[in-house]
């Protein structure tokens, strides 16, 4: 996926993400232009996020990333996610009924836990019927313009230490073009893949 925007999505609803009580999304992106509020990074929702749906995207306020869980929004109150022509590492951790945490790093900087805010945290992600889309939303109306690499979704709350290990393991090569394919870039969680280090 390159500069004009686009996306990659599953052909059908992705049932492995139904009713999760914990989830961690990690990945890298590099924007190639002006700020684009509402551009999607990872999405499993209709244009208006409904029950059992979720979407991770850039908040209309520059510098903020937002996770919408079934219509309830959460976003970082510290850190600046919108930086152009620079690889940025992101991670968002959902713990049902407890918390939503945001992390940011880059090719040289450790992934930092950011202060965040939002509404009441739902107990689980619900039973959604939408396709999973990376770099856009299902109807392809909110493209991220730039490059996305090494997006991973885990069905557990990854520890701070292991989020940093994921960042180090996935640092993009200097010449990375940002090719995106679900078969090689998107990893769906396998329980207990990460052990405490």
C-alpha positions as CSV (number, residue, x, y, z in Angstrom):
1,X,0.0,0.0,0.0
2,X,1.6,3.3,-1.1
3,X,1.1,7.0,-1.3
4,X,-2.3,7.2,-2.9
5,X,-4.1,5.3,-0.2
6,X,-5.8,2.0,-0.5
7,X,-6.1,-0.8,2.0
8,X,-6.3,-4.6,2.4
9,X,-9.2,-6.5,3.8
10,X,-10.4,-10.0,4.5
11,X,-13.0,-11.4,2.1
12,X,-15.5,-12.2,4.8
13,X,-16.1,-11.4,8.5
14,X,-13.2,-12.4,10.7
15,X,-14.8,-14.5,13.5
16,X,-11.5,-15.0,15.4
17,X,-12.0,-11.5,16.7
18,X,-15.5,-12.0,18.1
19,X,-16.2,-11.5,21.8
20,X,-12.6,-11.0,22.8
21,X,-12.1,-9.8,26.4
22,X,-8.6,-8.6,25.6
23,X,-6.8,-7.5,22.4
24,X,-3.5,-5.8,21.4
25,X,-3.0,-4.2,18.0
26,X,0.6,-3.2,17.0
27,X,2.1,-1.9,13.8
28,X,4.1,0.7,11.9
29,X,3.1,3.5,9.6
30,X,4.7,6.4,7.8
31,X,2.4,9.2,6.5
32,X,3.4,10.9,3.3
33,X,1.3,14.1,3.4
34,X,-0.8,16.5,5.3
35,X,-2.8,15.5,8.4
36,X,-5.9,13.4,7.5
37,X,-8.3,13.2,10.4
38,X,-10.4,10.0,10.5
39,X,-7.9,8.0,8.3
40,X,-8.1,4.4,9.4
41,X,-5.2,2.2,10.5
42,X,-7.1,-1.0,11.4
43,X,-10.9,-1.3,11.2
44,X,-13.7,-3.7,11.7
45,X,-16.7,-1.5,11.5
46,X,-19.3,0.3,9.4
47,X,-18.8,4.1,8.7
48,X,-20.7,4.7,12.0
49,X,-19.2,2.3,14.5
50,X,-22.0,0.2,15.9
51,X,-22.3,-2.6,18.5
52,X,-19.8,-5.4,18.1
53,X,-17.6,-3.2,15.9
54,X,-14.4,-1.3,16.4
55,X,-12.1,1.1,14.5
56,X,-8.6,2.4,15.1
57,X,-8.0,5.8,13.4
58,X,-6.5,9.3,13.6
59,X,-8.7,11.6,15.7
60,X,-9.8,14.8,14.1
61,X,-7.4,16.5,16.5
62,X,-3.8,16.2,15.1
63,X,-1.5,14.1,17.3
64,X,-4.3,11.8,18.6
65,X,-5.1,8.2,17.8
66,X,-8.6,7.1,18.6
67,X,-10.0,3.6,19.3
68,X,-13.8,3.4,18.9
69,X,-15.3,0.4,20.6
70,X,-19.0,0.0,19.6
71,X,-19.5,3.8,19.7
72,X,-17.4,4.6,22.8
73,X,-14.2,6.4,22.0
74,X,-10.8,6.4,23.6
75,X,-7.7,8.5,22.7
76,X,-4.3,9.4,23.9
77,X,-3.9,12.7,25.8
78,X,-0.1,12.8,25.5
79,X,2.2,12.0,22.6
80,X,2.0,13.0,19.0
81,X,1.0,10.3,16.5
82,X,1.0,12.5,13.4
83,X,4.5,12.9,12.1
84,X,5.2,12.9,8.4
85,X,8.0,11.0,6.6
86,X,8.9,9.1,9.7
87,X,8.2,5.5,10.7
88,X,6.0,5.5,13.8
89,X,5.3,2.4,15.9
90,X,1.9,2.2,17.5
91,X,0.3,-0.2,19.9
92,X,-3.2,-0.2,21.5
93,X,-4.1,-2.5,24.3
94,X,-7.7,-3.3,25.3
95,X,-8.5,-5.0,28.6
96,X,-12.2,-5.7,28.9
97,X,-14.0,-3.7,31.6
98,X,-10.7,-2.2,32.7
99,X,-8.6,-0.1,30.3
100,X,-7.5,1.0,26.9
101,X,-3.8,1.9,26.6
102,X,-1.9,3.7,23.8
103,X,1.8,3.3,23.1
104,X,4.1,5.2,20.6
105,X,7.7,4.7,19.5
106,X,9.8,5.0,16.4
107,X,12.9,3.3,14.9
108,X,15.1,4.6,17.7
109,X,12.8,5.3,20.6
110,X,11.3,2.8,23.1
111,X,7.6,2.3,22.9
112,X,6.1,4.6,25.6
113,X,2.8,4.2,27.5
114,X,0.8,7.3,26.9
115,X,-1.9,8.9,29.1
116,X,-5.3,8.3,27.7
117,X,-9.0,9.0,28.3
118,X,-12.4,7.7,27.2
119,X,-15.7,6.4,28.2
120,X,-16.5,3.2,30.2
121,X,-14.6,0.2,28.8
122,X,-16.8,-2.5,27.5
123,X,-16.5,-6.0,28.8
124,X,-15.7,-7.5,25.4
125,X,-15.5,-6.6,21.7
126,X,-18.8,-8.1,20.8
127,X,-19.8,-10.3,17.9
128,X,-19.1,-8.3,14.8
129,X,-20.0,-9.2,11.2
130,X,-17.7,-6.7,9.4
131,X,-14.6,-7.5,7.4
132,X,-11.2,-6.7,8.9
133,X,-9.6,-3.8,6.9
134,X,-6.0,-2.4,7.2
135,X,-5.3,1.1,6.0
136,X,-8.9,2.0,5.4
137,X,-12.5,1.3,6.5
138,X,-14.7,-1.4,4.9
139,X,-16.2,0.9,2.3
140,X,-12.8,2.2,1.4
141,X,-13.8,5.8,2.3
142,X,-11.1,6.6,4.8
143,X,-7.8,5.7,3.3
144,X,-4.5,6.3,5.2
145,X,-2.1,7.9,2.8
146,X,1.4,6.5,3.3
147,X,2.9,3.2,4.2
148,X,1.8,0.6,6.8
149,X,3.9,-2.3,7.9
150,X,3.8,-5.3,10.2
151,X,0.3,-5.0,11.6
152,X,-0.4,-7.6,14.3
153,X,-3.6,-8.3,16.3
154,X,-3.2,-10.4,19.4
155,X,-6.1,-11.9,21.4
156,X,-4.6,-11.0,24.7
157,X,-3.3,-7.9,26.6
158,X,0.5,-7.9,25.7
159,X,2.7,-6.6,28.5
160,X,4.6,-3.3,28.2
161,X,7.9,-5.3,28.0
162,X,6.7,-7.5,25.2
163,X,5.2,-4.5,23.3
164,X,8.7,-3.1,23.2
165,X,10.0,-6.5,22.0
166,X,7.5,-6.4,19.2
167,X,8.7,-2.8,18.2
168,X,12.3,-3.9,18.1
169,X,11.6,-7.1,16.2
170,X,9.5,-5.2,13.5
171,X,11.6,-2.1,12.8
172,X,11.2,-1.4,9.1
173,X,14.2,-1.5,6.8
174,X,15.3,1.9,5.7
175,X,14.3,1.2,2.2
176,X,10.9,-0.4,3.0
177,X,8.3,0.6,0.4
178,X,5.5,-0.5,2.7
179,X,4.0,-3.3,0.7
180,X,1.0,-4.6,2.4
181,X,-0.6,-8.0,2.1
182,X,-2.7,-9.9,4.6
183,X,-0.7,-13.1,4.1
184,X,2.7,-11.6,5.0
185,X,2.0,-8.5,7.1
186,X,-1.1,-9.1,9.2
187,X,-0.7,-11.6,12.0
188,X,-3.8,-12.7,13.9
189,X,-3.1,-13.5,17.5
190,X,-2.1,-16.9,18.8
191,X,-2.5,-17.1,22.6
192,X,0.6,-17.2,24.7
193,X,2.8,-16.4,21.7
194,X,4.6,-13.8,23.9
195,X,6.0,-14.9,27.2
196,X,7.4,-12.6,29.8
197,X,11.0,-11.8,29.1
